[in-house]
Each structure stands twice: as structure tokens, then as C-alpha cells.
Amino acid sequence: MTPVCSLLYCRPGFEKETASEIMQLTQAHNIIGYIKAKPDSGYVGFYPTPPVDLAEFNRLIKYEKMIFARQFLFVSEIINNLPVKDRVTPLLAAIQKMELTFNNIFFETPDTNEGKKLSSFCKKFSTPFTIALERKNLINKKSEWRLHLFFLSSSAVYISISQIENSSPEIMGIKRLHFPKTAPSRSTLKLEEAFKTMLNEKEQNDYLKNGMTAVDLGACPGGWTWQLVNRSMLVSAIDNGAMDKALMESGQVKEIKADGFKYLPEKPVDWLVCDMVERPMHITRLISKWLTGGHCKYAAFNLKLPMKKRYDMVMDCKEYISQELNSFNISYKIYIKHLYHDREEVTCIILLK
Ligand SMILES: C[S@@+](CC[C@H](N)C(=O)[O-])C[C@H]1O[C@@H](n2cnc3c(N)ncnc32)[C@H](O)[C@@H]1O
């Protein structure tokens, strides 16, 4: 199959950042192309100059390197005039032309109010259409490809595929999480999503262990601390505000009234987590200081992005971290993602090796 374009999903309002990101990733491999994106649409198209080699494109451009894109797809065809009376026949014909089988199929829409209105249509359409695909032997659990039908309306659809290993496993690229009833704030979902989407299962087991120690800078009321306590860690919560009483009753939290930019632990800890609302470079310098000073081995933190040049700012922070850690010969892994539960911010995890 020769893709018409690559399709990237994002949070509405972050099309510019997603476009900058795919342009940078493709330019690094001399893939030339142009962008089609509408503000607040929740998706971006990257149109590479033909001829396009799908296998090569997929090998060079890695979803795990993407910060702002929630999903990374290849579009085989865009249909704008699906007949109301029979959508199945033309869709099946277009899908068969790809000469592929699919591990699974996702019925999706942009993450916009318009998109939400289409969710009941997608639900109704999904069962008969999946049966139609099965009848044509197009579903094959061994296939490395997933089929995505991305509906802009009940008659307009992007027929797309993603390689399972090089895409988000979540429908619409969104990890749905239930708010834990006893967590003190909704922020808790940011750290939970960060751990569950950025770290693979082995990393979650290796790096989030019973009895580990952590410092939470800007901890109140305790949503992030709750995630660490829930993983049986011992946490020092640094803030001048008040922590949630029930969380303190766990006996795993020590409350310290101090300035998060000045506090340092007496003994090194495993994790530093930080959700203080401050300029991103200020936070970046602080985290780098903890890592290079040996005060922690792992860090999870938020970079708030209220400015216009959000993509450039994230790149500057990433570059600063790289220069600092490299100058101390420290090997590390960094994950940065604009999570579903992030708004004007991105979440980062750094693991020292
Ligand atoms: C967004 S809230 C943190 C929410 C928290 N992560 C949660 O899940 O409940 C930011 C917190 O940082 C604290 N903060 C801001 N500047 C600080 C500083 N210099 N030192 C310590 N805490 C600070 C604020 O008091 C506030 O409680």
C-alpha cells in the first residue's frame, strides 16, 4: 500500500506543535513533505513527496519519539462521500485494495465536540463492519497492522493503518483512566497516565517498587503523592499548603513546609516528582541539578507551557537536560509526552541508567 499521507492525532489547539514535530522528525531523515492542518481540528496531515515507501517511512519515524502526536497513522484513502444507504460496500472495496490483513480495527473521530457527536454513529457502525471484515478474512491476529477508520462525519472518513509496534495501543490515542475515589486531586491522573503510557510493563515493575523513596515538590493537596503511596513508596511532600488528611493517615508521607526550589534531601532518594507551576526552564534547571547532584535516580515532572512557542520551549528544555547530563557523563532515558490529562503542559520522565 502506498500512503497518501501520514495522519497524526493531537489535542485540539496543538496542531502547530504536532506539525513542527513531524516536520522535524521527517527532515532529520531527508523525507520531504508538506503539512495540512486546521486550527483546533485535533489532527494533522503530513503529505510526503512521492514516491513514498511505507516500510521505510515506518522504520525511520518513531511514534515513541513524538511528544505532541497522540497517534501515528498512514492514510491509504480519504473518502468524502460515503453513501448513507450503504457505507460498507465502498469502504470494504477501498480496504481490500490495500492488500493487507489487520490485527484489529479502531473506529475513531477527532477529540473535538464535533467528533464527540459522532461517537454513537461509530459504536453502531462498528459491529456490522467488523463482521463484514471478518467475513472477507481481513482480520488476522498475526498481522502487524491495525486498521483505523477516522470519521470526520458519517460520510467522510480517512482509511488508515498503524503498525502495532509503532503507534499508540489506545483508541484515539487516549488512555482512559478512572479517577481513584480516594485521590485528593484530579492531577493524580497525570502521573498515573505518565507511568502507564511512558514506561513499559518491565520499566513499571523495575522502577516503581515497594519501599522506594520519593520527594514530591509542590505536593499539595497530594494527587501525585497518592500515586507513589499507592505503589507502596515513602514520600516527602514539599509544599507550604496543606496535604489531604486521609493521605497523611497512610503513614507513608512526611509533610515538609519548604520552598521546593531550595529543598534538598539529606539522603538521596529514588524518585523526584515535581508539579510546581513555574517557568519550564526554571523547572528544567532544578530537575537537572537533582539528577547531576546525585539527589535522585528518576524524575517525573511537568513543564507548563503558557507561551506561544510551546514546541521550541520543550526542545530547549530537552536540550538543556541533554547538555547537563552529558557533561556529567550520565546515561539516561527521557520520555516526554503531551498526555491526555495534560492541558497546556507536557509531562517528562527521566530514568538514569
Ligand atoms: C499544581 S499544584 C500541585 C498539585 C499536586 N501535584 C497534586 O497532584 O495534588 C502546585 C503546587 O505547587 C506548590 N508550589 C508552588 N511553588 C512552590 C514552591 N516554590 N515550593 C513549594 N511548593 C510550591 C503550590 O503550593 C501548589 O500546591
The ligand as an SDF file (V2000), in Angstrom:
LIG
                    3D

 27 29  0  0  0  0  0  0  0  0999 V2000
   -0.4750   22.1730   40.5560 C   0  0  0  0  0  0  0  0  0  0  0  0
   -0.2870   22.1400   42.2700 S   0  0  0  0  0  0  0  0  0  0  0  0
    0.2630   20.5210   42.5760 C   0  0  0  0  0  0  0  0  0  0  0  0
   -0.8180   19.5140   42.5720 C   0  0  0  0  0  0  0  0  0  0  0  0
   -0.3290   18.1700   43.0420 C   0  0  0  0  0  0  0  0  0  0  0  0
    0.6620   17.5990   42.1380 N   0  0  0  0  0  0  0  0  0  0  0  0
   -1.4550   17.1900   43.1810 C   0  0  0  0  0  0  0  0  0  0  0  0
   -1.4900   16.2240   42.4250 O   0  0  0  0  0  0  0  0  0  0  0  0
   -2.3110   17.3640   44.0440 O   0  0  0  0  0  0  0  0  0  0  0  0
    1.1550   23.0640   42.5110 C   0  0  0  0  0  0  0  0  0  0  0  0
    1.6080   23.1410   43.9770 C   0  0  0  0  0  0  0  0  0  0  0  0
    2.9210   23.6590   43.9860 O   0  0  0  0  0  0  0  0  0  0  0  0
    3.0650   24.4220   45.1510 C   0  0  0  0  0  0  0  0  0  0  0  0
    4.2270   25.3110   44.9580 N   0  0  0  0  0  0  0  0  0  0  0  0
    4.3780   26.2970   44.0430 C   0  0  0  0  0  0  0  0  0  0  0  0
    5.5930   26.8800   44.2010 N   0  0  0  0  0  0  0  0  0  0  0  0
    6.2080   26.2130   45.2000 C   0  0  0  0  0  0  0  0  0  0  0  0
    7.4860   26.3320   45.8200 C   0  0  0  0  0  0  0  0  0  0  0  0
    8.3680   27.2550   45.4050 N   0  0  0  0  0  0  0  0  0  0  0  0
    7.7810   25.4810   46.8090 N   0  0  0  0  0  0  0  0  0  0  0  0
    6.9160   24.5300   47.2150 C   0  0  0  0  0  0  0  0  0  0  0  0
    5.6910   24.3850   46.6750 N   0  0  0  0  0  0  0  0  0  0  0  0
    5.3420   25.2190   45.6830 C   0  0  0  0  0  0  0  0  0  0  0  0
    1.7580   25.1150   45.3250 C   0  0  0  0  0  0  0  0  0  0  0  0
    1.5690   25.4900   46.6790 O   0  0  0  0  0  0  0  0  0  0  0  0
    0.7720   24.0470   44.8670 C   0  0  0  0  0  0  0  0  0  0  0  0
    0.2790   23.3050   45.9600 O   0  0  0  0  0  0  0  0  0  0  0  0
  1  2  1  0
  2  3  1  0
  2 10  1  0
  3  4  1  0
  4  5  1  0
  5  6  1  0
  5  7  1  0
  7  8  2  0
  7  9  1  0
 10 11  1  0
 11 12  1  0
 11 26  1  0
 12 13  1  0
 13 14  1  0
 13 24  1  0
 14 15  1  0
 14 23  1  0
 15 16  2  0
 16 17  1  0
 17 18  1  0
 17 23  2  0
 18 19  1  0
 18 20  2  0
 20 21  1  0
 21 22  2  0
 22 23  1  0
 24 25  1  0
 24 26  1  0
 26 27  1  0
M  CHG  2   2   1   9  -1
M  END
$$$$
